[in-house]
């Protein structure tokens, strides 16, 4: 049973920037951006037993950037 009006939309934006030492230092500064959207609902199977349920989850890759250092 899903409670009426209890659905929440969660939207997360994240950006990962690489900082690598040693031989992989040429990739430092490269980044990946993503946007994650999910619908979350509150359900109850039995009285007193509340659960948070992720109904769906969409991931959109926003961008990918590679910065190569000189040399």
FIKOLDREN-222432 format. One record per residue: z, y, x of N, C-alpha, C in turn; residue in three letters; chain. Coordinates in pm, whole numbers, plus 50000, padded with zeros to 5 digits. Atoms other than C-alpha are relative to their C-alpha. Example, Ala and Ser with C-alpha at 12.3 -4.5 7.8 and 13.67 -1.06 7.14 Angstrom:
2
nw, nv, nu, caw, cav, cau, cw, cv, cu, r, c
50000, 49881, 50089, 50780, 49550, 51230, 50000, 50120, 50090, ALA, A $
49994, 49881, 49918, 50714, 49894, 51367, 50073, 50109, 49923, SER, A $
***
This chain:
71
nw, nv, nu, caw, cav, cau, cw, cv, cu, r, c
50000, 49882, 50085, 50000, 50000, 50000, 50000, 50124, 50089, UNK, A $
50006, 49874, 49925, 49900, 50340, 50141, 50054, 50110, 49911, UNK, A $
49942, 49891, 50077, 50106, 50636, 50026, 49897, 50111, 49979, UNK, A $
50092, 49893, 50035, 49905, 50904, 49850, 50032, 50127, 50081, UNK, A $
49982, 49876, 49925, 49855, 51211, 50072, 50070, 49984, 50133, UNK, A $
49927, 50021, 49876, 50011, 51051, 50379, 49908, 49979, 50120, UNK, A $
50094, 50019, 49890, 49696, 51033, 50592, 49999, 50123, 50091, UNK, A $
50003, 49894, 49900, 49691, 51238, 50911, 49879, 49977, 50090, UNK, A $
50112, 50011, 49907, 49388, 51311, 51128, 50048, 50052, 50136, UNK, A $
49955, 49967, 49866, 49472, 51312, 51499, 49877, 50021, 50087, UNK, A $
50114, 49968, 49917, 49223, 51480, 51732, 50050, 50032, 50141, UNK, A $
49957, 49983, 49861, 49278, 51448, 52108, 49881, 50033, 50089, UNK, A $
50100, 49965, 49901, 49070, 51623, 52371, 50060, 49975, 50137, UNK, A $
49948, 50024, 49866, 49109, 51509, 52729, 49891, 50020, 50104, UNK, A $
50091, 49981, 49887, 48952, 51586, 53063, 50065, 49936, 50121, UNK, A $
49952, 50069, 49881, 48994, 51365, 53368, 49926, 50055, 50121, UNK, A $
50059, 49948, 49876, 48935, 51526, 53708, 50045, 49912, 50115, UNK, A $
49971, 50091, 49891, 48914, 51299, 54011, 50042, 50077, 50125, UNK, A $
49955, 49950, 49870, 49107, 51380, 54329, 50020, 49877, 50088, UNK, A $
49997, 50124, 49923, 49032, 51101, 54575, 50010, 50027, 50150, UNK, A $
49987, 49985, 49855, 49138, 51065, 54939, 49902, 49910, 50075, UNK, A $
50075, 50092, 49913, 48962, 50899, 55230, 49850, 50004, 49981, UNK, A $
50145, 50009, 50003, 48605, 50777, 55211, 49941, 50040, 49865, UNK, A $
50048, 49962, 50133, 48579, 50861, 54838, 50021, 50148, 49972, UNK, A $
49972, 49858, 50018, 48667, 51228, 54894, 49877, 50078, 49952, UNK, A $
50122, 49933, 50043, 48302, 51322, 54832, 49989, 50007, 49847, UNK, A $
50001, 49998, 50147, 48364, 51246, 54460, 50109, 50090, 49940, UNK, A $
49892, 49915, 50050, 48670, 51474, 54434, 49944, 50120, 49927, UNK, A $
50046, 49889, 50083, 48630, 51739, 54168, 49909, 49955, 49888, UNK, A $
50081, 50053, 50110, 48413, 51517, 53947, 50088, 49986, 49876, UNK, A $
49918, 50004, 50122, 48523, 51509, 53583, 49929, 49926, 49887, UNK, A $
50048, 50064, 50123, 48487, 51323, 53253, 50078, 50063, 49885, UNK, A $
49937, 49943, 50118, 48557, 51485, 52914, 49977, 49907, 49881, UNK, A $
50013, 50085, 50118, 48624, 51292, 52594, 50076, 50062, 49882, UNK, A $
49938, 49954, 50123, 48717, 51370, 52234, 50030, 49879, 49914, UNK, A $
49960, 50117, 50078, 48914, 51108, 52038, 50055, 50046, 49865, UNK, A $
49954, 49967, 50135, 48958, 51135, 51659, 50041, 49872, 49929, UNK, A $
49956, 50118, 50074, 49163, 50889, 51456, 50072, 50042, 49873, UNK, A $
49932, 49980, 50127, 49292, 50866, 51099, 50122, 49909, 49999, UNK, A $
49874, 50074, 49997, 49656, 50759, 51078, 50062, 50007, 49860, UNK, A $
49939, 50005, 50133, 49826, 50647, 50755, 50136, 49932, 50007, UNK, A $
49868, 50061, 50014, 50178, 50551, 50652, 49990, 49893, 49892, UNK, A $
50008, 50111, 50096, 50196, 50209, 50482, 50137, 49938, 49979, UNK, A $
49875, 50070, 50030, 50469, 50000, 50323, 49966, 49865, 49938, UNK, A $
50024, 50135, 50050, 50438, 49621, 50283, 50114, 49955, 49907, UNK, A $
49882, 50033, 50080, 50792, 49569, 50152, 50091, 50122, 49999, UNK, A $
49911, 49884, 50005, 51059, 49820, 50046, 50081, 50016, 50130, UNK, A $
49927, 49972, 49877, 51211, 49984, 50354, 49925, 49964, 50127, UNK, A $
50079, 50042, 49884, 50936, 49852, 50586, 49880, 50093, 50016, UNK, A $
50106, 49902, 49980, 50732, 50158, 50686, 49925, 49974, 50131, UNK, A $
50083, 50021, 49881, 50443, 50129, 50933, 49899, 50112, 50012, UNK, A $
50110, 49909, 49973, 50205, 50374, 51094, 49879, 49917, 50037, UNK, A $
50120, 50080, 49981, 49851, 50236, 51085, 49886, 50092, 50043, UNK, A $
50120, 49929, 49959, 49546, 50362, 51276, 49884, 49942, 49921, UNK, A $
50105, 50050, 50089, 49268, 50336, 51017, 49865, 49991, 50071, UNK, A $
50122, 50005, 49919, 48979, 50419, 51249, 50018, 50093, 50119, UNK, A $
49988, 49922, 49878, 48927, 50570, 51590, 49859, 50021, 50056, UNK, A $
50132, 49966, 49947, 48614, 50750, 51714, 50016, 50068, 50135, UNK, A $
49997, 49942, 49868, 48549, 50840, 52075, 49864, 50061, 50030, UNK, A $
50123, 49931, 49968, 48289, 51096, 52175, 50009, 50049, 50144, UNK, A $
50004, 49957, 49860, 48204, 51140, 52542, 49942, 50140, 50003, UNK, A $
50043, 49861, 50004, 48186, 51516, 52581, 49918, 50042, 50119, UNK, A $
50076, 49959, 49883, 48051, 51542, 52932, 50043, 49923, 50122, UNK, A $
49974, 50068, 49874, 48031, 51393, 53276, 49944, 50088, 50110, UNK, A $
50043, 49911, 49894, 48013, 51604, 53589, 50034, 49937, 50135, UNK, A $
49978, 50051, 49863, 47971, 51489, 53951, 49975, 50116, 50096, UNK, A $
50011, 49894, 49900, 48037, 51742, 54225, 50006, 49938, 50138, UNK, A $
50004, 50055, 49865, 47929, 51632, 54572, 50028, 50112, 50101, UNK, A $
49967, 49902, 49897, 48079, 51814, 54868, 49892, 50002, 50108, UNK, A $
50100, 49990, 49893, 47856, 51942, 55143, 50046, 49921, 50122, UNK, A $
49971, 50077, 49879, 47833, 51736, 55457, 49994, 49857, 49972, UNK, A $
***
